[in-house]
């Protein structure tokens, strides 16, 4: 078999990704609402991986490797979900909260509750509390 060029790799990979995505869509359409809610993380992972890989922004080496699989979307989705399970959610969310509080731009973007204005809340955090958040 001849060596495939980047454009051919991407074309063939997109065909496989499209097929795999359509199969997932068919599964989702057959689900009840509560089943969809319970599979939200998996569904989001499929959509994320599909959109990312379809864009062709990754190296020829990685995309070419994925062509080896009948359903590369499932392969990458499963690995992505495994990586998410290993992520330190506490640490990531603590970073998000710190960013929100530090920049305070959310106050311009979202409606504030007048019952809880800054003068009504002790926003100070003890050093012990800060250390606990960092430790997780």
Secondary structure as the mmCIF struct_conf table of DSSP 4:
data_model
#
loop_
_struct_conf.conf_type_id
_struct_conf.id
_struct_conf.beg_label_comp_id
_struct_conf.beg_label_asym_id
_struct_conf.beg_label_seq_id
_struct_conf.end_label_comp_id
_struct_conf.end_label_asym_id
_struct_conf.end_label_seq_id
HELX_LH_PP_P HELX_LH_PP_P1 UNK A 2 UNK A 5
HELX_RH_AL_P HELX_RH_AL_P1 UNK A 6 UNK A 29
TURN_TY1_P TURN_TY1_P1 UNK A 30 UNK A 30
BEND BEND1 UNK A 31 UNK A 31
HELX_RH_AL_P HELX_RH_AL_P2 UNK A 33 UNK A 38
TURN_TY1_P TURN_TY1_P2 UNK A 39 UNK A 39
HELX_RH_AL_P HELX_RH_AL_P3 UNK A 40 UNK A 54
TURN_TY1_P TURN_TY1_P3 UNK A 55 UNK A 56
BEND BEND2 UNK A 58 UNK A 58
HELX_RH_AL_P HELX_RH_AL_P4 UNK A 60 UNK A 66
TURN_TY1_P TURN_TY1_P4 UNK A 67 UNK A 68
BEND BEND3 UNK A 69 UNK A 69
TURN_TY1_P TURN_TY1_P5 UNK A 70 UNK A 71
HELX_RH_AL_P HELX_RH_AL_P5 UNK A 72 UNK A 86
BEND BEND4 UNK A 87 UNK A 87
HELX_RH_AL_P HELX_RH_AL_P6 UNK A 89 UNK A 103
TURN_TY1_P TURN_TY1_P6 UNK A 105 UNK A 105
HELX_RH_AL_P HELX_RH_AL_P7 UNK A 106 UNK A 109
BEND BEND5 UNK A 110 UNK A 110
HELX_RH_3T_P HELX_RH_3T_P1 UNK A 114 UNK A 116
HELX_RH_3T_P HELX_RH_3T_P2 UNK A 118 UNK A 120
BEND BEND6 UNK A 121 UNK A 121
HELX_RH_AL_P HELX_RH_AL_P8 UNK A 127 UNK A 135
#
